[in-house]
C-alpha cells in the first residue's frame, strides 16, 4: 500500500510539473521566443604534409563550425524587440569545449532591434568587417577550413571577435546598410588604450552585392577587448608582438540564375611598438576570385583562387607569396543534412618572419604552405600542401 501511495504521489508531482512547464511555455510564447540551434560537422581528412608527414585523421567543423546556441527575442511594442544570442563552439569528435573556460566563446550579446532604426547590441561579437565583407568573401562559399586566405591572415573567417563591444547596425535603405563597432579596453585612466574598432558598408542591388570593411586593433597581446584573433600560423606569427594591426577588405558578387561570380581583396598591416620583435610595418595584400554553380536544388559546386603577398620589410628582400586553389562540392540530403567534399592546394615561396629563436624571438625562414585556417598549427614543412576532406554536416 505504501509503495502504491508513493507511486500515486510521484505521478501527481510529475503531472503538476508538466502543467507548470506548459503554463510557463505558454507565457514565454506570449512574450517572445527562444530558439535553440546548432551544427554538428564531422569529416575524414587527408593532408599530404603536416610538419613533414602525411596524415589521415578525423576532423570536425570544416564546412561549418560545430556549435550550439540560443537566440531570443521579446516584443516590446512600437516595432522594438529585446534580443539576445548565446553561442558556444565545441569539438564534435570529443565533446570538448572549443575554448576551455569560455562556454559561450563564439558569441554572447544582448540588445535592442527595430526595423526602422536599426540594431544596438552589447557583448562578445563578430565585427561588422566579418559580418558584411566576410559574408561575400571566399569563406562564405569555400569554408574557412580550406578556402580562407593563408592562415586567415585577413580575418575574413570566424577567427576575429571583440569582447566588451558596442555594435550598431543600420537597416538597409535603398539597398545600403552600414555597421560600426567599438570594443572598450577597460584600462583605468585611458579610455583609448586597448580599444578596438570596426566598421563596414554593404550595398545590394538586384544581382550585385558589394561590401567594404575596416578593423583597427590596439595592444594586440594585452587588450581584454580582443576576444580571438588568428595570429598563430607561420604566415603571421612572427608579428604576434605587434602593437597594432589594421585590416581593410572589400568583396563583390554577381549572381546570374545558378551561377555566382565574386572577387575579393584585403590589406593587412602589422605595426611594431616598443616591445615588438620586429621593427618595420609588415603588409600583406591578398587577392581572390570565387565562383559557384548550382546544378540541381541539391547539388552545388564552388571553386576559388587566392594570391597573398607580403611586403619587403624587417630584413626580408624576397617576401613570402602564397598561391592557393580551393574546391567544394556539396549534396543536400535534406534542408538540414549535407554531404560535402573539400580539396585545396597551396604553393608558397620566398621568406617570412616566423616565431622562433628562443625567448619569444623571431627569425627569417623559408615560407611554408598552410592551407586555409585548418592547418594553422600543422603547416607543411615545405612549400606545398594538399588537403582533402569528406564529411557530413547536420544543422538543427
N, C-alpha and C positions, 0 to 999 in steps of 0.2 A: 504493500500500500504506500509506504513512504517513497519507494522508488517511483511509483506511478505519479505520486503527487509532485515529486521533483521534476519529472518529465513534463507534467502539465504546466508547472511554474516556468520551466525553461522555455517551453513553447510559447507561453504568454509573453515572456520577456522579449523573445525573438520577434513576435508579432508586433509588439509595441515599438521595438527598434525599427522594424520595417516601415511602420506607419509614420514614425518620426522622420525617417530618411526621406520618405515620399513627400511629406509635408515640406521638409527643407528644400528638396529638389524643386517643388512647385514654386516656393517663394523665390529661390535663386533664379529660376527661369523667368519669373515675372520681372525681376530687377535687372537681369543681364544674362550673360552666358560665359561659360568657361569651356574651352576646347582643349582636349589632350591630343597631341600629335607627335609624330616621330618617324624615324627612319632606321631600319636595320640593313646593313650593307656588308656582305662578305664576298671574298673572291680568292681564287688561286692566282698566284703571281709568279712570273719568271723574270729574272734580271740577269743579263749576261756578265755584269761586272759590278759587284759591291765590294769595294776595297780590295780588289784583286781576285775575287772568286765569283763564279756564277751561283745563283741561288733560286730554288723553288720553295715557295713558302705560302702560308695563308696571310691574306691582307684584308683589311676592313676599312670602310669609309672611303671608298675610291670614287664611285660615281657620285655619291652624296655622303656626307659625314653621318656616321651613326649617332643618333641623338634622340632625346625626347623633350617635350616642352609643354607648357601650359600657356594658353593665350586667352585673355579675358577682356570683356568689355561690359560696361554698365551704362545704360541710357540715362543721362542727367537732365534731359529735356532741352528744348531750344536747338536741337541738332548737335549737341555736345555729348561726348562719351568719355567716361573714365576708362583707360585701357592699361593692361599690363602684359608682360611676357617674361616667363622664366624658362630658360632653355639650357639643357645640360648635355654635354657630349660624353660618350662612353665607348669603350672598346668592346665591340660586339663579338669578339673571339674569346675574351677573358672575363667580361663583365666589369672590368675596372673603370674608374672614372678617367676621363681624358686628362684632367688636371687635378691630381690628388689635393684635397683640402679646399677645392673650389667647386662646390656642387653645381652651381649654375655658371659654368665657365664660359659658355658661349654668349648668352645674353641674359640680362636681368634689369628690367626697367619698368617704369610706370609713367603715366602722363595723361594728357587730355587731347582729344581729337575732335575736330569739327570740319565737316565737308567744305565749309565756306572759308574758314580762317586758317586751316592747317592743323598740324600736329606738333605738340610740345612734349618731349619725353626726357626723363632723368634716370641715370643709372649707367650700367655697363652695356655698351652698344657698339655696333659696327659703325664705321664712318660713312658720311654721305659719299665720299670718294669711292668706297667699295660698293655701296648700295646702288649708286647711279652708273658709275663707269664700269665697275666690275660686272654688273649685270649684262653689259653689252660686249665685254671683253672675251678673251679665249676661255676662261674658266666657266663661263656660263653655258658653253656648249661642248667643251672638251674636258671638263673637270680639272680641278687643281692638281690632282694626283699625277697626271701625265700631260696636261695642257698648259699649266701655268708657265710663265717665263722662268728661266733657270733659278731655282731656289726661291721662287716667288719674290724676286728682288724688288718688284714694284707693288707688292701687297694687293694685287687685284684678285687674290683668292681670299679665303676666310681666315687670314692669319693676322689681321690688324684689328684690335678692339681698344676702345677707350673706357677707362673707369671714371667715375665721378663726373660724367659728362652730361651736358645740356644740349639737346638737339631740337632744332625747329625744321620742319618740312612743310613747304607750301603746298596748297592744292595746285593741280595743273590748270593753267589759264591759257587758252588757245594752244594747248599742247606743250607749254613751257612750265617747268617746275624747278624749284631750287631748294637746297637744304644747307644748313650751316650748323656746326657743332663746335663746342668748346669744352675741354676737359680740365678741371681745376687741379693744379698740382698740390694744393694744400700746404705750401711751405709758409711757416709763420713769418710775417714781416715782408713777404714778397708774393703778391698775387700772381705775378707773371712767371715766377720760377716753376719749372716742371709742367707748365700748362701746355696742352696740345690743341691744335686747331685743324678743322677740316671743313671744306665747302665744295659744293658741286652744283652743276646745272644739267638739266636734261630736256631735250626737245623731241617730241614725237609728232610726226605729220604723215598720216597715211602709211606708206610702206617704209618710211625713213625714220630712224631713231639715232640721235646724236647726244653724246654726253661728254662733259669735261669736269675734272675734279682736281682738288688741291689738298695736300696734307702738310702740316708743319709739326715736327716732333722736337721737343726740347728735353735736355737731360735724359738721354735715352736709357742709360744704365741705372738711373736712380729715381726717375719720376714715378710716383704712385698712380699718376693719371694714365700711364701707358699700360694697358692690360696685357696684351700679347702683341708680339711683333716678330716676324721671321727674319732673324739676322744670324742664323745658325748654320748656313751652308758654306761650302768653300767659295761660293760666288761672292759673299759679302761678310763672312765672319771676321775678316781682317779689319773691318770697320765698326765692330761692336762697341768700341770705345769712343765712338763719335759723340761730340757734344750735342749735335742736332742733325736732323735729316729733313729734306724737302722732297716731296713726291708730287709730280704733276702727270696727269694722264688724260687721254681722250680716246673715245671709241665711237664708231658709227656702224650701223647695219642698214642693209636694204633687203626687203623681203618681196619676192615675186612668186605668188602661189606657193609651191612646195619648196622653193629654193630660197636660202638666205646667204647673203654675202656680207662680210664685215671686215673692217680694218681697225687697228688699234696702235697707240703709241704711248710711251711713258718715258719720263726723265726723272732719275733719282739721284740726289746729291747728298753725300755724307760730309759734314763739316767738322773739322777737328776742334778740340778745346785744349785747355792747359794740361789735362791728364790723358789725352789721347795717345794711342800707339802709332799714329801716323801724322803727317804734317801738312799735306795738301788736300784740298777738297777733292773727293773722288766722285766721278759722274758715271752713271750707267744709262745708256739710251737703248730702248727696246722697241722693235717694230714688228707688227704681226698682221697676219691675214687669216681669216676663218671662213668656212663655208659649211652649210648643212643642206641635206636634201631628204625629204620625207617621201619614201617610195610608196608606202601604204599607211593607213592610220596607225599601224602597229610597228612599222619598220622605219628607222631613221639612221642616217649615217652623217658623220661630221669629220672634217679634216682641217688642219691648221699648220701654218708655218710661222716660226718666230726667230728673230735675229736680235741678239743682245750684244752690245759692245761697251767695254769700259773705257775710261779716258786715260791718257798718259799722265800719270801722277805718282808721287811717292816712290820715285826711282824706277818706275816701270816704263820702258821705252816701247815694248811690244805688248800692249794691253790685251786682256782676255777678250775673246769673241766666242759666241755660242750660237750654233745653228741647230734648230730643233723642228722636227716634223712630228705631228701627232694625229692619231685617228681614233674614232669612236664609232661603234655600231651598237644599236640598242633594238631590242624586240620586246614590246609591251605585251605581257601575258594578260594583263588587265589594267585598270586605271591605277592600281596600286603596286603591281609586281612587274619587274622588268629584268630580263636577262641582258647583260652587257659584255662587250669586249673592248679592250683598250690596247693600243700599241703606240709607242713613241720611241724615237731615236734622236740622240743629241750628239753633236760633234763640237768639241772645244779646241781652241788653240790660243797661243800667247801665254802671258804671265799674269798672275793675280797675287794680291796681298792676302795672306791667309793667317789665321791664328796659329801660333806655334813659337818655338824658340825659347820656351821656358818663361816663368814669371809673368804669364799673361801677355807675352810679346807677340810680334808678328814677323813674318818672313815672306820673301818673294819666292813663289813656286810656279811650276807649270800649271796652267789651268786644267782642271779635270771636269768631266761631264757629270751633271746632276740633273736628271730628267724631272721636270715639273717641280712640285714640292713634296713628292712622296719619297724622295731619296736624299733629303737634306742631310741626314745623319749617316747615310750609307752611300756616298758618292762613288763613282768609278775611280779606279786607281790610275786611269789613263785618260786619253782624250775623247773616248766614245762610250756611250751607254745605251743599251736597248732594254725596254721594259714592255712586257705584255701581261695583261690581266684578263681573267674571265670570271664573272661573278653574277650575283643576283642581288637586287635591291627591292625591299618591300617598304612601302610608306603606309603609315596608319594615321 
